[in-house]
Amino acid sequence: MTSAAPPRLAGRPATLVIDGRVDAGRALLAPRGRLVHGCADILAEALAALPAGIGRVDLDMGGVVSMDTAGLQFLDLLGGYSHRQAVPVSATNWHGQPLRFLELAGLDTTDPLGATAHRPGPPPRDGAREAPEERLHVLQEEVAQLRRAIASRPVIDQARGVLMALHACTSDEAWHILREASQLSNTKLRTVAAAVTAGAESDGPPPPPQVRAALRTALARLRR
C-alpha cells in the first residue's frame, strides 16, 4: 500500500522542490532544482513531515541541476537524520555539475552518504554505542573533502578554458580530458590542471612528461 508523504515541499520553488511519497515504510524523495542557500531548510521540512516508523529514506538526485557549498549542509543533514533515526539513507543518481562536484571532492558518486548513512551491523563490544565524537569526525572529514574541492575549482576551470581554446573542444570534453589525464598519469586532477594552465603562459614550463603523455592519449581518444 502506498501512502503519500508531503506531495510537494516548495518553500522556495525557484531554488529547490522536493517531491515525495512513502511506500511500504520506505520514503522516496526527489529533490528538483539547486542545492544552494536554503536547501537544507527545505530538506528539514521534508524529513520532519515523514510519518513515524519509516524504515529507510532514499533520495533520487537526478533532478538536481547544480550544487554549491550549501550542498554540504544538505548532506550533513541527511547524515545526521540517518544517525538520529537509525535508518539507512541514500542519495543516488547524481549527474552533471553536482556529479563533478562530488568527483572533485573524492566522494563516492554512486552514494556520497555511504560513509554516514546508518548501516546495521554487529553490536559494539560491551554493548557500547558509537561515540558522538566518532560520528563528528566522519562529518568533519566530509566537510574537509568538499572544501578541498571548492578550493580546486578555479585552477580546474582555467585549465578547461585553456583546453577549449587550444583544441576547439567543449567544456565537458575539456573536463573529460583532464580527468582521463589524471587517471592515466596517476596524478591529482588539480596538479594536472595547474600544469596545463602554467604551460599555456608565454614563459611557463611545459607539463611533466607523464602528464604530457597522458594529455596526448586523452586527446587522441576524444578525436576517435
mmCIF file of the C-alpha atoms, coordinates in Angstrom:
data_MODEL
# 
_entry.id   MODEL 
# 
loop_
_atom_site.group_PDB 
_atom_site.id 
_atom_site.type_symbol 
_atom_site.label_atom_id 
_atom_site.label_alt_id 
_atom_site.label_comp_id 
_atom_site.label_asym_id 
_atom_site.label_entity_id 
_atom_site.label_seq_id 
_atom_site.pdbx_PDB_ins_code 
_atom_site.Cartn_x 
_atom_site.Cartn_y 
_atom_site.Cartn_z 
_atom_site.occupancy 
_atom_site.B_iso_or_equiv 
_atom_site.pdbx_formal_charge 
_atom_site.auth_seq_id 
_atom_site.auth_comp_id 
_atom_site.auth_asym_id 
_atom_site.auth_atom_id 
_atom_site.pdbx_PDB_model_num 
ATOM 1   C CA . MET A 1 1   ? 0.000  0.000  0.000   1.00 0.00 ? 1   MET A CA 1 
ATOM 2   C CA . THR A 1 2   ? 1.266  3.421  -0.893  1.00 0.00 ? 2   THR A CA 1 
ATOM 3   C CA . SER A 1 3   ? 0.712  6.412  1.324   1.00 0.00 ? 3   SER A CA 1 
ATOM 4   C CA . ALA A 1 4   ? 1.636  9.943  0.402   1.00 0.00 ? 4   ALA A CA 1 
ATOM 5   C CA . ALA A 1 5   ? 4.330  11.964 2.088   1.00 0.00 ? 5   ALA A CA 1 
ATOM 6   C CA . PRO A 1 6   ? 4.102  15.722 1.537   1.00 0.00 ? 6   PRO A CA 1 
ATOM 7   C CA . PRO A 1 7   ? 3.380  15.736 -2.212  1.00 0.00 ? 7   PRO A CA 1 
ATOM 8   C CA . ARG A 1 8   ? 5.472  18.838 -2.769  1.00 0.00 ? 8   ARG A CA 1 
ATOM 9   C CA . LEU A 1 9   ? 7.559  20.945 -0.453  1.00 0.00 ? 9   LEU A CA 1 
ATOM 10  C CA . ALA A 1 10  ? 8.140  24.157 -2.337  1.00 0.00 ? 10  ALA A CA 1 
ATOM 11  C CA . GLY A 1 11  ? 9.118  26.825 0.168   1.00 0.00 ? 11  GLY A CA 1 
ATOM 12  C CA . ARG A 1 12  ? 11.439 28.278 -2.439  1.00 0.00 ? 12  ARG A CA 1 
ATOM 13  C CA . PRO A 1 13  ? 10.175 26.969 -5.787  1.00 0.00 ? 13  PRO A CA 1 
ATOM 14  C CA . ALA A 1 14  ? 12.830 28.841 -7.761  1.00 0.00 ? 14  ALA A CA 1 
ATOM 15  C CA . THR A 1 15  ? 15.563 27.080 -5.788  1.00 0.00 ? 15  THR A CA 1 
ATOM 16  C CA . LEU A 1 16  ? 14.533 23.603 -4.698  1.00 0.00 ? 16  LEU A CA 1 
ATOM 17  C CA . VAL A 1 17  ? 11.396 21.479 -4.654  1.00 0.00 ? 17  VAL A CA 1 
ATOM 18  C CA . ILE A 1 18  ? 11.197 18.067 -3.005  1.00 0.00 ? 18  ILE A CA 1 
ATOM 19  C CA . ASP A 1 19  ? 8.541  15.643 -4.206  1.00 0.00 ? 19  ASP A CA 1 
ATOM 20  C CA . GLY A 1 20  ? 7.987  12.594 -2.036  1.00 0.00 ? 20  GLY A CA 1 
ATOM 21  C CA . ARG A 1 21  ? 5.947  9.527  -1.256  1.00 0.00 ? 21  ARG A CA 1 
ATOM 22  C CA . VAL A 1 22  ? 6.046  6.653  1.208   1.00 0.00 ? 22  VAL A CA 1 
ATOM 23  C CA . ASP A 1 23  ? 5.720  3.077  0.026   1.00 0.00 ? 23  ASP A CA 1 
ATOM 24  C CA . ALA A 1 24  ? 5.766  0.116  2.430   1.00 0.00 ? 24  ALA A CA 1 
ATOM 25  C CA . GLY A 1 25  ? 7.712  2.010  5.083   1.00 0.00 ? 25  GLY A CA 1 
ATOM 26  C CA . ARG A 1 26  ? 10.220 3.416  2.579   1.00 0.00 ? 26  ARG A CA 1 
ATOM 27  C CA . ALA A 1 27  ? 10.316 7.163  1.909   1.00 0.00 ? 27  ALA A CA 1 
ATOM 28  C CA . LEU A 1 28  ? 11.168 8.128  -1.667  1.00 0.00 ? 28  LEU A CA 1 
ATOM 29  C CA . LEU A 1 29  ? 12.195 11.779 -2.052  1.00 0.00 ? 29  LEU A CA 1 
ATOM 30  C CA . ALA A 1 30  ? 13.023 13.502 -5.340  1.00 0.00 ? 30  ALA A CA 1 
ATOM 31  C CA . PRO A 1 31  ? 14.680 16.936 -4.995  1.00 0.00 ? 31  PRO A CA 1 
ATOM 32  C CA . ARG A 1 32  ? 14.486 19.162 -8.064  1.00 0.00 ? 32  ARG A CA 1 
ATOM 33  C CA . GLY A 1 33  ? 16.430 22.369 -8.598  1.00 0.00 ? 33  GLY A CA 1 
ATOM 34  C CA . ARG A 1 34  ? 19.604 23.654 -6.993  1.00 0.00 ? 34  ARG A CA 1 
ATOM 35  C CA . LEU A 1 35  ? 21.420 22.828 -3.767  1.00 0.00 ? 35  LEU A CA 1 
ATOM 36  C CA . VAL A 1 36  ? 22.108 26.418 -2.764  1.00 0.00 ? 36  VAL A CA 1 
ATOM 37  C CA . HIS A 1 37  ? 21.463 28.567 0.311   1.00 0.00 ? 37  HIS A CA 1 
ATOM 38  C CA . GLY A 1 38  ? 18.262 27.447 1.998   1.00 0.00 ? 38  GLY A CA 1 
ATOM 39  C CA . CYS A 1 39  ? 18.212 23.929 0.567   1.00 0.00 ? 39  CYS A CA 1 
ATOM 40  C CA . ALA A 1 40  ? 18.886 22.337 3.961   1.00 0.00 ? 40  ALA A CA 1 
ATOM 41  C CA . ASP A 1 41  ? 15.846 24.114 5.427   1.00 0.00 ? 41  ASP A CA 1 
ATOM 42  C CA . ILE A 1 42  ? 13.629 22.696 2.683   1.00 0.00 ? 42  ILE A CA 1 
ATOM 43  C CA . LEU A 1 43  ? 15.067 19.229 3.255   1.00 0.00 ? 43  LEU A CA 1 
ATOM 44  C CA . ALA A 1 44  ? 14.473 19.554 7.002   1.00 0.00 ? 44  ALA A CA 1 
ATOM 45  C CA . GLU A 1 45  ? 10.802 20.298 6.307   1.00 0.00 ? 45  GLU A CA 1 
ATOM 46  C CA . ALA A 1 46  ? 10.549 17.224 4.094   1.00 0.00 ? 46  ALA A CA 1 
ATOM 47  C CA . LEU A 1 47  ? 12.149 14.942 6.679   1.00 0.00 ? 47  LEU A CA 1 
ATOM 48  C CA . ALA A 1 48  ? 10.071 16.365 9.547   1.00 0.00 ? 48  ALA A CA 1 
ATOM 49  C CA . ALA A 1 49  ? 6.887  15.689 7.572   1.00 0.00 ? 49  ALA A CA 1 
ATOM 50  C CA . LEU A 1 50  ? 7.632  11.984 7.139   1.00 0.00 ? 50  LEU A CA 1 
ATOM 51  C CA . PRO A 1 51  ? 5.378  9.684  9.165   1.00 0.00 ? 51  PRO A CA 1 
ATOM 52  C CA . ALA A 1 52  ? 6.723  7.732  12.134  1.00 0.00 ? 52  ALA A CA 1 
ATOM 53  C CA . GLY A 1 53  ? 8.093  4.249  11.555  1.00 0.00 ? 53  GLY A CA 1 
ATOM 54  C CA . ILE A 1 54  ? 9.961  4.927  8.316   1.00 0.00 ? 54  ILE A CA 1 
ATOM 55  C CA . GLY A 1 55  ? 12.407 2.085  7.664   1.00 0.00 ? 55  GLY A CA 1 
ATOM 56  C CA . ARG A 1 56  ? 14.651 3.844  5.136   1.00 0.00 ? 56  ARG A CA 1 
ATOM 57  C CA . VAL A 1 57  ? 14.871 7.050  3.129   1.00 0.00 ? 57  VAL A CA 1 
ATOM 58  C CA . ASP A 1 58  ? 16.066 7.135  -0.493  1.00 0.00 ? 58  ASP A CA 1 
ATOM 59  C CA . LEU A 1 59  ? 16.683 10.332 -2.436  1.00 0.00 ? 59  LEU A CA 1 
ATOM 60  C CA . ASP A 1 60  ? 16.784 10.404 -6.235  1.00 0.00 ? 60  ASP A CA 1 
ATOM 61  C CA . MET A 1 61  ? 19.114 13.334 -7.020  1.00 0.00 ? 61  MET A CA 1 
ATOM 62  C CA . GLY A 1 62  ? 18.537 13.201 -10.777 1.00 0.00 ? 62  GLY A CA 1 
ATOM 63  C CA . GLY A 1 63  ? 16.521 16.424 -10.678 1.00 0.00 ? 63  GLY A CA 1 
ATOM 64  C CA . VAL A 1 64  ? 19.309 18.456 -9.024  1.00 0.00 ? 64  VAL A CA 1 
ATOM 65  C CA . VAL A 1 65  ? 20.971 20.615 -11.679 1.00 0.00 ? 65  VAL A CA 1 
ATOM 66  C CA . SER A 1 66  ? 23.627 22.457 -9.663  1.00 0.00 ? 66  SER A CA 1 
ATOM 67  C CA . MET A 1 67  ? 25.287 22.457 -6.268  1.00 0.00 ? 67  MET A CA 1 
ATOM 68  C CA . ASP A 1 68  ? 27.428 24.862 -4.284  1.00 0.00 ? 68  ASP A CA 1 
ATOM 69  C CA . THR A 1 69  ? 28.758 24.892 -0.715  1.00 0.00 ? 69  THR A CA 1 
ATOM 70  C CA . ALA A 1 70  ? 25.216 24.714 0.638   1.00 0.00 ? 70  ALA A CA 1 
ATOM 71  C CA . GLY A 1 71  ? 25.149 21.136 -0.617  1.00 0.00 ? 71  GLY A CA 1 
ATOM 72  C CA . LEU A 1 72  ? 27.469 20.426 2.313   1.00 0.00 ? 72  LEU A CA 1 
ATOM 73  C CA . GLN A 1 73  ? 24.702 21.305 4.768   1.00 0.00 ? 73  GLN A CA 1 
ATOM 74  C CA . PHE A 1 74  ? 22.258 19.219 2.748   1.00 0.00 ? 74  PHE A CA 1 
ATOM 75  C CA . LEU A 1 75  ? 24.492 16.135 3.016   1.00 0.00 ? 75  LEU A CA 1 
ATOM 76  C CA . ASP A 1 76  ? 25.253 16.781 6.685   1.00 0.00 ? 76  ASP A CA 1 
ATOM 77  C CA . LEU A 1 77  ? 21.558 16.998 7.445   1.00 0.00 ? 77  LEU A CA 1 
ATOM 78  C CA . LEU A 1 78  ? 20.881 13.685 5.722   1.00 0.00 ? 78  LEU A CA 1 
ATOM 79  C CA . GLY A 1 79  ? 23.731 12.004 7.572   1.00 0.00 ? 79  GLY A CA 1 
ATOM 80  C CA . GLY A 1 80  ? 22.566 13.392 10.891  1.00 0.00 ? 80  GLY A CA 1 
ATOM 81  C CA . TYR A 1 81  ? 18.994 12.246 10.254  1.00 0.00 ? 81  TYR A CA 1 
ATOM 82  C CA . SER A 1 82  ? 20.260 8.749  9.447   1.00 0.00 ? 82  SER A CA 1 
ATOM 83  C CA . HIS A 1 83  ? 22.164 8.516  12.735  1.00 0.00 ? 83  HIS A CA 1 
ATOM 84  C CA . ARG A 1 84  ? 19.439 10.014 14.887  1.00 0.00 ? 84  ARG A CA 1 
ATOM 85  C CA . GLN A 1 85  ? 16.668 7.867  13.440  1.00 0.00 ? 85  GLN A CA 1 
ATOM 86  C CA . ALA A 1 86  ? 18.898 4.783  12.995  1.00 0.00 ? 86  ALA A CA 1 
ATOM 87  C CA . VAL A 1 87  ? 17.648 4.241  9.445   1.00 0.00 ? 87  VAL A CA 1 
ATOM 88  C CA . PRO A 1 88  ? 19.609 3.882  6.197   1.00 0.00 ? 88  PRO A CA 1 
ATOM 89  C CA . VAL A 1 89  ? 19.582 6.963  3.976   1.00 0.00 ? 89  VAL A CA 1 
ATOM 90  C CA . SER A 1 90  ? 20.847 7.078  0.393   1.00 0.00 ? 90  SER A CA 1 
ATOM 91  C CA . ALA A 1 91  ? 21.268 9.876  -2.160  1.00 0.00 ? 91  ALA A CA 1 
ATOM 92  C CA . THR A 1 92  ? 21.838 8.475  -5.645  1.00 0.00 ? 92  THR A CA 1 
ATOM 93  C CA . ASN A 1 93  ? 21.516 9.275  -9.375  1.00 0.00 ? 93  ASN A CA 1 
ATOM 94  C CA . TRP A 1 94  ? 23.766 12.353 -9.369  1.00 0.00 ? 94  TRP A CA 1 
ATOM 95  C CA . HIS A 1 95  ? 24.686 13.854 -12.735 1.00 0.00 ? 95  HIS A CA 1 
ATOM 96  C CA . GLY A 1 96  ? 26.029 16.986 -14.413 1.00 0.00 ? 96  GLY A CA 1 
ATOM 97  C CA . GLN A 1 97  ? 27.693 19.651 -12.279 1.00 0.00 ? 97  GLN A CA 1 
ATOM 98  C CA . PRO A 1 98  ? 26.702 18.072 -8.929  1.00 0.00 ? 98  PRO A CA 1 
ATOM 99  C CA . LEU A 1 99  ? 28.319 14.804 -10.049 1.00 0.00 ? 99  LEU A CA 1 
ATOM 100 C CA . ARG A 1 100 ? 31.527 16.625 -10.995 1.00 0.00 ? 100 ARG A CA 1 
ATOM 101 C CA . PHE A 1 101 ? 31.472 18.378 -7.622  1.00 0.00 ? 101 PHE A CA 1 
ATOM 102 C CA . LEU A 1 102 ? 31.355 15.014 -5.860  1.00 0.00 ? 102 LEU A CA 1 
ATOM 103 C CA . GLU A 1 103 ? 34.134 13.644 -8.076  1.00 0.00 ? 103 GLU A CA 1 
ATOM 104 C CA . LEU A 1 104 ? 36.380 16.581 -7.244  1.00 0.00 ? 104 LEU A CA 1 
ATOM 105 C CA . ALA A 1 105 ? 35.662 16.027 -3.570  1.00 0.00 ? 105 ALA A CA 1 
ATOM 106 C CA . GLY A 1 106 ? 36.734 12.401 -3.825  1.00 0.00 ? 106 GLY A CA 1 
ATOM 107 C CA . LEU A 1 107 ? 33.336 11.205 -2.601  1.00 0.00 ? 107 LEU A CA 1 
ATOM 108 C CA . ASP A 1 108 ? 31.511 8.111  -3.769  1.00 0.00 ? 108 ASP A CA 1 
ATOM 109 C CA . THR A 1 109 ? 29.473 9.431  -6.707  1.00 0.00 ? 109 THR A CA 1 
ATOM 110 C CA . THR A 1 110 ? 27.084 6.482  -6.517  1.00 0.00 ? 110 THR A CA 1 
ATOM 111 C CA . ASP A 1 111 ? 26.113 7.496  -2.973  1.00 0.00 ? 111 ASP A CA 1 
ATOM 112 C CA . PRO A 1 112 ? 28.117 10.180 -1.106  1.00 0.00 ? 112 PRO A CA 1 
ATOM 113 C CA . LEU A 1 113 ? 26.238 9.314  2.069   1.00 0.00 ? 113 LEU A CA 1 
ATOM 114 C CA . GLY A 1 114 ? 27.818 5.876  2.177   1.00 0.00 ? 114 GLY A CA 1 
ATOM 115 C CA . ALA A 1 115 ? 30.180 6.972  4.967   1.00 0.00 ? 115 ALA A CA 1 
ATOM 116 C CA . THR A 1 116 ? 27.483 8.427  7.188   1.00 0.00 ? 116 THR A CA 1 
ATOM 117 C CA . ALA A 1 117 ? 24.296 6.507  6.459   1.00 0.00 ? 117 ALA A CA 1 
ATOM 118 C CA . HIS A 1 118 ? 23.224 4.106  9.157   1.00 0.00 ? 118 HIS A CA 1 
ATOM 119 C CA . ARG A 1 119 ? 24.083 0.522  8.324   1.00 0.00 ? 119 ARG A CA 1 
ATOM 120 C CA . PRO A 1 120 ? 23.012 -2.311 10.612  1.00 0.00 ? 120 PRO A CA 1 
ATOM 121 C CA . GLY A 1 121 ? 25.934 -4.386 11.809  1.00 0.00 ? 121 GLY A CA 1 
ATOM 122 C CA . PRO A 1 122 ? 27.259 -6.368 14.735  1.00 0.00 ? 122 PRO A CA 1 
ATOM 123 C CA . PRO A 1 123 ? 26.762 -4.655 18.109  1.00 0.00 ? 123 PRO A CA 1 
ATOM 124 C CA . PRO A 1 124 ? 29.802 -2.873 19.555  1.00 0.00 ? 124 PRO A CA 1 
ATOM 125 C CA . ARG A 1 125 ? 31.829 -4.691 22.175  1.00 0.00 ? 125 ARG A CA 1 
ATOM 126 C CA . ASP A 1 126 ? 30.485 -4.445 25.729  1.00 0.00 ? 126 ASP A CA 1 
ATOM 127 C CA . GLY A 1 127 ? 27.248 -3.021 24.343  1.00 0.00 ? 127 GLY A CA 1 
ATOM 128 C CA . ALA A 1 128 ? 28.859 0.372  23.882  1.00 0.00 ? 128 ALA A CA 1 
ATOM 129 C CA . ARG A 1 129 ? 27.309 2.713  21.341  1.00 0.00 ? 129 ARG A CA 1 
ATOM 130 C CA . GLU A 1 130 ? 29.253 4.623  18.722  1.00 0.00 ? 130 GLU A CA 1 
ATOM 131 C CA . ALA A 1 131 ? 30.777 7.657  20.385  1.00 0.00 ? 131 ALA A CA 1 
ATOM 132 C CA . PRO A 1 132 ? 29.386 11.025 19.252  1.00 0.00 ? 132 PRO A CA 1 
ATOM 133 C CA . GLU A 1 133 ? 32.934 12.250 18.609  1.00 0.00 ? 133 GLU A CA 1 
ATOM 134 C CA . GLU A 1 134 ? 33.419 9.422  16.091  1.00 0.00 ? 134 GLU A CA 1 
ATOM 135 C CA . ARG A 1 135 ? 30.328 10.480 14.156  1.00 0.00 ? 135 ARG A CA 1 
ATOM 136 C CA . LEU A 1 136 ? 31.520 14.082 14.323  1.00 0.00 ? 136 LEU A CA 1 
ATOM 137 C CA . HIS A 1 137 ? 34.896 13.026 12.896  1.00 0.00 ? 137 HIS A CA 1 
ATOM 138 C CA . VAL A 1 138 ? 33.186 11.419 9.894   1.00 0.00 ? 138 VAL A CA 1 
ATOM 139 C CA . LEU A 1 139 ? 31.174 14.551 9.189   1.00 0.00 ? 139 LEU A CA 1 
ATOM 140 C CA . GLN A 1 140 ? 34.227 16.784 9.617   1.00 0.00 ? 140 GLN A CA 1 
ATOM 141 C CA . GLU A 1 141 ? 36.125 14.685 7.091   1.00 0.00 ? 141 GLU A CA 1 
ATOM 142 C CA . GLU A 1 142 ? 33.313 15.140 4.564   1.00 0.00 ? 142 GLU A CA 1 
ATOM 143 C CA . VAL A 1 143 ? 33.404 18.887 5.199   1.00 0.00 ? 143 VAL A CA 1 
ATOM 144 C CA . ALA A 1 144 ? 37.149 18.940 4.559   1.00 0.00 ? 144 ALA A CA 1 
ATOM 145 C CA . GLN A 1 145 ? 36.776 16.962 1.325   1.00 0.00 ? 145 GLN A CA 1 
ATOM 146 C CA . LEU A 1 146 ? 34.157 19.315 -0.053  1.00 0.00 ? 146 LEU A CA 1 
ATOM 147 C CA . ARG A 1 147 ? 36.162 22.390 0.915   1.00 0.00 ? 147 ARG A CA 1 
ATOM 148 C CA . ARG A 1 148 ? 39.216 20.999 -0.870  1.00 0.00 ? 148 ARG A CA 1 
ATOM 149 C CA . ALA A 1 149 ? 37.057 20.520 -3.935  1.00 0.00 ? 149 ALA A CA 1 
ATOM 150 C CA . ILE A 1 150 ? 35.869 24.112 -3.791  1.00 0.00 ? 150 ILE A CA 1 
ATOM 151 C CA . ALA A 1 151 ? 39.443 25.380 -3.481  1.00 0.00 ? 151 ALA A CA 1 
ATOM 152 C CA . SER A 1 152 ? 40.436 23.358 -6.545  1.00 0.00 ? 152 SER A CA 1 
ATOM 153 C CA . ARG A 1 153 ? 37.731 24.680 -8.836  1.00 0.00 ? 153 ARG A CA 1 
ATOM 154 C CA . PRO A 1 154 ? 39.400 27.908 -10.067 1.00 0.00 ? 154 PRO A CA 1 
ATOM 155 C CA . VAL A 1 155 ? 42.535 26.244 -11.454 1.00 0.00 ? 155 VAL A CA 1 
ATOM 156 C CA . ILE A 1 156 ? 40.496 23.404 -12.952 1.00 0.00 ? 156 ILE A CA 1 
ATOM 157 C CA . ASP A 1 157 ? 38.161 25.878 -14.642 1.00 0.00 ? 157 ASP A CA 1 
ATOM 158 C CA . GLN A 1 158 ? 41.174 27.766 -16.001 1.00 0.00 ? 158 GLN A CA 1 
ATOM 159 C CA . ALA A 1 159 ? 42.636 24.549 -17.414 1.00 0.00 ? 159 ALA A CA 1 
ATOM 160 C CA . ARG A 1 160 ? 39.342 23.693 -19.063 1.00 0.00 ? 160 ARG A CA 1 
ATOM 161 C CA . GLY A 1 161 ? 39.385 27.114 -20.729 1.00 0.00 ? 161 GLY A CA 1 
ATOM 162 C CA . VAL A 1 162 ? 42.921 26.522 -21.994 1.00 0.00 ? 162 VAL A CA 1 
ATOM 163 C CA . LEU A 1 163 ? 41.997 23.145 -23.484 1.00 0.00 ? 163 LEU A CA 1 
ATOM 164 C CA . MET A 1 164 ? 38.844 24.571 -25.069 1.00 0.00 ? 164 MET A CA 1 
ATOM 165 C CA . ALA A 1 165 ? 40.874 27.350 -26.740 1.00 0.00 ? 165 ALA A CA 1 
ATOM 166 C CA . LEU A 1 166 ? 43.733 25.108 -27.878 1.00 0.00 ? 166 LEU A CA 1 
ATOM 167 C CA . HIS A 1 167 ? 41.737 22.129 -29.092 1.00 0.00 ? 167 HIS A CA 1 
ATOM 168 C CA . ALA A 1 168 ? 38.336 23.579 -30.007 1.00 0.00 ? 168 ALA A CA 1 
ATOM 169 C CA . CYS A 1 169 ? 36.544 21.260 -27.600 1.00 0.00 ? 169 CYS A CA 1 
ATOM 170 C CA . THR A 1 170 ? 33.535 21.808 -25.400 1.00 0.00 ? 170 THR A CA 1 
ATOM 171 C CA . SER A 1 171 ? 33.647 22.437 -21.658 1.00 0.00 ? 171 SER A CA 1 
ATOM 172 C CA . ASP A 1 172 ? 32.521 18.865 -20.939 1.00 0.00 ? 172 ASP A CA 1 
ATOM 173 C CA . GLU A 1 173 ? 35.116 17.447 -23.337 1.00 0.00 ? 173 GLU A CA 1 
ATOM 174 C CA . ALA A 1 174 ? 37.836 19.514 -21.634 1.00 0.00 ? 174 ALA A CA 1 
ATOM 175 C CA . TRP A 1 175 ? 36.701 18.135 -18.286 1.00 0.00 ? 175 TRP A CA 1 
ATOM 176 C CA . HIS A 1 176 ? 36.941 14.554 -19.534 1.00 0.00 ? 176 HIS A CA 1 
ATOM 177 C CA . ILE A 1 177 ? 40.428 15.232 -20.961 1.00 0.00 ? 177 ILE A CA 1 
ATOM 178 C CA . LEU A 1 178 ? 41.651 16.495 -17.588 1.00 0.00 ? 178 LEU A CA 1 
ATOM 179 C CA . ARG A 1 179 ? 40.067 13.656 -15.661 1.00 0.00 ? 179 ARG A CA 1 
ATOM 180 C CA . GLU A 1 180 ? 41.411 10.990 -18.012 1.00 0.00 ? 180 GLU A CA 1 
ATOM 181 C CA . ALA A 1 181 ? 44.877 12.524 -17.987 1.00 0.00 ? 181 ALA A CA 1 
ATOM 182 C CA . SER A 1 182 ? 44.775 12.496 -14.205 1.00 0.00 ? 182 SER A CA 1 
ATOM 183 C CA . GLN A 1 183 ? 43.877 8.799  -14.168 1.00 0.00 ? 183 GLN A CA 1 
ATOM 184 C CA . LEU A 1 184 ? 46.384 7.800  -16.855 1.00 0.00 ? 184 LEU A CA 1 
ATOM 185 C CA . SER A 1 185 ? 49.277 9.628  -15.210 1.00 0.00 ? 185 SER A CA 1 
ATOM 186 C CA . ASN A 1 186 ? 48.255 8.763  -11.647 1.00 0.00 ? 186 ASN A CA 1 
ATOM 187 C CA . THR A 1 187 ? 48.406 12.469 -10.866 1.00 0.00 ? 187 THR A CA 1 
ATOM 188 C CA . LYS A 1 188 ? 45.947 14.524 -8.844  1.00 0.00 ? 188 LYS A CA 1 
ATOM 189 C CA . LEU A 1 189 ? 43.410 16.333 -11.010 1.00 0.00 ? 189 LEU A CA 1 
ATOM 190 C CA . ARG A 1 190 ? 44.343 19.704 -9.553  1.00 0.00 ? 190 ARG A CA 1 
ATOM 191 C CA . THR A 1 191 ? 48.035 19.077 -10.322 1.00 0.00 ? 191 THR A CA 1 
ATOM 192 C CA . VAL A 1 192 ? 47.227 18.220 -13.947 1.00 0.00 ? 192 VAL A CA 1 
ATOM 193 C CA . ALA A 1 193 ? 45.081 21.359 -14.253 1.00 0.00 ? 193 ALA A CA 1 
ATOM 194 C CA . ALA A 1 194 ? 47.812 23.550 -12.750 1.00 0.00 ? 194 ALA A CA 1 
ATOM 195 C CA . ALA A 1 195 ? 50.351 22.111 -15.210 1.00 0.00 ? 195 ALA A CA 1 
ATOM 196 C CA . VAL A 1 196 ? 48.067 22.800 -18.178 1.00 0.00 ? 196 VAL A CA 1 
ATOM 197 C CA . THR A 1 197 ? 47.416 26.358 -17.024 1.00 0.00 ? 197 THR A CA 1 
ATOM 198 C CA . ALA A 1 198 ? 51.084 27.107 -16.345 1.00 0.00 ? 198 ALA A CA 1 
ATOM 199 C CA . GLY A 1 199 ? 52.134 25.653 -19.699 1.00 0.00 ? 199 GLY A CA 1 
ATOM 200 C CA . ALA A 1 200 ? 49.768 27.998 -21.536 1.00 0.00 ? 200 ALA A CA 1 
ATOM 201 C CA . GLU A 1 201 ? 51.658 31.070 -20.330 1.00 0.00 ? 201 GLU A CA 1 
ATOM 202 C CA . SER A 1 202 ? 54.256 32.559 -22.683 1.00 0.00 ? 202 SER A CA 1 
ATOM 203 C CA . ASP A 1 203 ? 57.195 31.677 -20.463 1.00 0.00 ? 203 ASP A CA 1 
ATOM 204 C CA . GLY A 1 204 ? 55.523 28.910 -18.490 1.00 0.00 ? 204 GLY A CA 1 
ATOM 205 C CA . PRO A 1 205 ? 57.048 25.451 -18.032 1.00 0.00 ? 205 PRO A CA 1 
ATOM 206 C CA . PRO A 1 206 ? 55.608 22.549 -20.015 1.00 0.00 ? 206 PRO A CA 1 
ATOM 207 C CA . PRO A 1 207 ? 53.709 19.868 -18.100 1.00 0.00 ? 207 PRO A CA 1 
ATOM 208 C CA . PRO A 1 208 ? 55.801 16.982 -16.747 1.00 0.00 ? 208 PRO A CA 1 
ATOM 209 C CA . PRO A 1 209 ? 56.461 14.201 -19.292 1.00 0.00 ? 209 PRO A CA 1 
ATOM 210 C CA . GLN A 1 210 ? 53.986 11.743 -17.775 1.00 0.00 ? 210 GLN A CA 1 
ATOM 211 C CA . VAL A 1 211 ? 51.259 14.392 -17.770 1.00 0.00 ? 211 VAL A CA 1 
ATOM 212 C CA . ARG A 1 212 ? 52.037 15.416 -21.363 1.00 0.00 ? 212 ARG A CA 1 
ATOM 213 C CA . ALA A 1 213 ? 51.809 11.804 -22.482 1.00 0.00 ? 213 ALA A CA 1 
ATOM 214 C CA . ALA A 1 214 ? 48.531 11.324 -20.653 1.00 0.00 ? 214 ALA A CA 1 
ATOM 215 C CA . LEU A 1 215 ? 47.082 14.508 -22.175 1.00 0.00 ? 215 LEU A CA 1 
ATOM 216 C CA . ARG A 1 216 ? 48.065 13.344 -25.680 1.00 0.00 ? 216 ARG A CA 1 
ATOM 217 C CA . THR A 1 217 ? 46.379 9.993  -25.081 1.00 0.00 ? 217 THR A CA 1 
ATOM 218 C CA . ALA A 1 218 ? 43.234 11.628 -23.726 1.00 0.00 ? 218 ALA A CA 1 
ATOM 219 C CA . LEU A 1 219 ? 43.062 13.999 -26.695 1.00 0.00 ? 219 LEU A CA 1 
ATOM 220 C CA . ALA A 1 220 ? 43.591 11.146 -29.160 1.00 0.00 ? 220 ALA A CA 1 
ATOM 221 C CA . ARG A 1 221 ? 40.759 9.157  -27.608 1.00 0.00 ? 221 ARG A CA 1 
ATOM 222 C CA . LEU A 1 222 ? 38.474 12.180 -27.774 1.00 0.00 ? 222 LEU A CA 1 
ATOM 223 C CA . ARG A 1 223 ? 39.104 12.605 -31.510 1.00 0.00 ? 223 ARG A CA 1 
ATOM 224 C CA . ARG A 1 224 ? 38.368 8.993  -32.418 1.00 0.00 ? 224 ARG A CA 1 
# 
